[in-house]
């Protein structure tokens, strides 16, 4: 039986309303979350992410995803090439075009970042003939 001949249930109606959060500060007991403004926040964000080793420790977990669809092989390949690790699949995460869609998630830990960053720098700056594979570099760690 091929995939296209599998029985499919009734279509599920999409919801027209999407609850988009307002661009406002959210204040908790210990922290205030504010929307990022690219015009005013870019310098500070760059400084936080490209400064000293202590500053880089603020980025302890980066989740990459979701993707449009767990069947998107090009997105999965890009995440793995960049050094992200497969986290899991949210099954039937969202309804798109009246069908359930799975969503794939990837992540990178702060303890993994130093080696991946080194591999990216080798791949970008010490690879003039483009024979080195970023995937192979990241898989060698």
C-alpha positions as CSV (number, residue, x, y, z in Angstrom):
1,X,0.0,0.0,0.0
2,X,1.5,3.3,-1.0
3,X,1.3,6.4,1.2
4,X,-1.2,8.1,-1.1
5,X,-3.6,5.2,-1.0
6,X,-3.8,5.1,2.8
7,X,-7.2,6.0,4.2
8,X,-7.5,9.6,5.4
9,X,-10.0,10.8,8.0
10,X,-12.3,13.7,7.7
11,X,-10.7,17.1,7.1
12,X,-10.3,19.3,10.1
13,X,-11.3,22.9,9.8
14,X,-8.6,25.5,10.3
15,X,-9.1,28.2,12.8
16,X,-9.1,31.7,11.3
17,X,-8.2,33.4,14.6
18,X,-4.6,33.5,15.6
19,X,-3.8,35.0,19.1
20,X,-0.7,37.0,18.5
21,X,0.9,38.4,21.6
22,X,1.0,42.2,21.9
23,X,4.3,44.0,21.8
24,X,4.4,44.8,25.4
25,X,6.6,44.2,28.5
26,X,5.8,41.1,30.5
27,X,6.8,41.5,34.1
28,X,7.3,38.5,36.5
29,X,8.6,38.3,40.0
30,X,12.3,38.2,39.0
31,X,12.5,39.3,35.3
32,X,10.9,41.5,32.8
33,X,10.6,40.3,29.2
34,X,10.5,43.1,26.6
35,X,10.1,42.9,22.8
36,X,13.3,43.2,20.9
37,X,13.6,46.3,18.7
38,X,16.3,45.6,16.0
39,X,17.0,49.4,15.6
40,X,17.9,49.9,19.2
41,X,18.9,46.4,20.5
42,X,21.2,45.0,17.9
43,X,24.4,46.4,19.4
44,X,23.7,45.0,22.9
45,X,22.6,41.6,21.5
46,X,25.8,41.4,19.5
47,X,27.9,42.3,22.5
48,X,26.2,39.7,24.6
49,X,26.7,36.9,22.1
50,X,30.2,37.8,20.8
51,X,31.9,39.1,23.8
52,X,34.0,37.3,26.5
53,X,33.5,33.7,27.5
54,X,31.5,34.8,30.5
55,X,29.1,36.7,28.2
56,X,28.7,33.6,25.9
57,X,27.6,31.5,28.9
58,X,24.3,33.3,28.9
59,X,23.3,31.3,25.9
60,X,22.9,27.9,27.5
61,X,20.3,26.3,25.3
62,X,19.3,27.1,21.7
63,X,16.3,25.3,20.3
64,X,16.2,25.3,16.5
65,X,12.8,24.8,15.1
66,X,10.1,24.2,14.6
67,X,10.3,23.5,10.9
68,X,7.4,23.9,8.5
69,X,7.0,20.2,8.5
70,X,8.8,17.1,9.9
71,X,9.0,15.7,6.4
72,X,11.1,18.7,5.2
73,X,14.4,16.9,4.6
74,X,16.3,20.0,3.6
75,X,15.5,21.7,7.0
76,X,16.5,18.6,8.9
77,X,19.8,18.3,7.0
78,X,20.6,22.0,7.6
79,X,20.1,21.6,11.3
80,X,22.3,18.6,11.6
81,X,25.0,20.1,9.4
82,X,25.1,23.2,11.7
83,X,25.6,20.9,14.7
84,X,22.2,20.8,16.2
85,X,21.0,17.6,17.8
86,X,17.6,16.0,17.2
87,X,15.3,16.6,20.1
88,X,12.0,15.1,19.0
89,X,8.8,15.4,17.0
90,X,5.6,17.0,18.2
91,X,3.2,14.7,16.5
92,X,0.1,16.3,15.0
93,X,1.4,19.6,16.3
94,X,-0.6,21.9,14.0
95,X,-3.2,21.8,11.3
96,X,-2.2,23.0,7.9
97,X,-4.4,22.9,4.9
98,X,-6.9,20.8,6.8
99,X,-4.3,18.1,7.7
100,X,-2.4,17.4,10.8
101,X,1.3,18.2,10.6
102,X,4.2,16.9,12.7
103,X,6.9,19.4,13.8
104,X,10.6,18.5,14.3
105,X,12.7,20.2,17.0
106,X,16.5,20.4,17.3
107,X,18.8,21.9,20.0
108,X,22.3,22.8,20.9
109,X,23.7,23.0,24.4
110,X,26.2,25.6,25.6
111,X,28.7,22.8,26.3
112,X,28.5,21.8,22.6
113,X,28.8,25.3,21.2
114,X,32.6,25.8,21.6
115,X,33.5,22.8,19.4
116,X,30.7,23.6,16.9
117,X,31.9,27.2,16.7
118,X,35.5,26.0,16.1
119,X,34.3,23.7,13.3
120,X,32.3,26.5,11.7
121,X,35.4,28.8,11.7
122,X,37.5,26.0,10.1
123,X,34.9,25.3,7.5
124,X,34.4,29.0,6.7
125,X,37.9,30.4,6.9
126,X,40.3,27.4,6.4
127,X,38.5,25.6,3.6
128,X,39.5,27.4,0.4
129,X,38.8,24.4,-1.9
130,X,35.5,23.7,-0.1
131,X,36.4,20.0,0.3
132,X,35.8,20.0,4.1
133,X,32.3,19.0,5.1
134,X,30.7,20.9,8.1
135,X,28.7,17.8,8.9
136,X,31.8,15.6,9.0
137,X,33.6,18.1,11.2
138,X,30.7,18.3,13.6
139,X,30.3,14.5,13.7
140,X,34.0,14.0,14.5
141,X,33.6,15.6,18.0
